[in-house]
């Protein structure tokens, strides 16, 4: 199963293209013969997932019997952001203008692994994330997760 870890600071070129970290590129090309990823917007950031993950996600979302207004809006945002992008041999992807606008991506961005997906954040949003106080100790304990450190 594809896993993305780590992060890298990058710059978008004038056409909105981005070079993924080598580890991400290698993971994609080793597991996806056509090297194609789906990009969309989620939680105000651009995310990259496999076409198979997209299909599973959409099928699960469409099976929700009575989606709330918030869920309907989330489904709308996921679908309106949808774009398929090939990952070039050197790891370059094109981020369409609508996703750059939605994700507030300008020149400086951070590409980060988030397990089964990668995320592209503006450098400013990434710095704000690092400053957040995320105390999840209660949630970890409730789910019997113990950190090895």
Buried (B, 14 or more C-beta within 10 A) or exposed (E): EBEBEEBBEBEBEEEBBBBBBEBBBEBBBEEBEEBBBBBBBBEEBBBBBBEEBBEEBBEEBEEEEEEEEEEEEBBEBBEEBBBEBEBBEEBBBBBBEEBBEBBBBBEEBBBBBBEEBBBBBBBEBBEEEEEEEEEEEEEEEEEEEEEEE
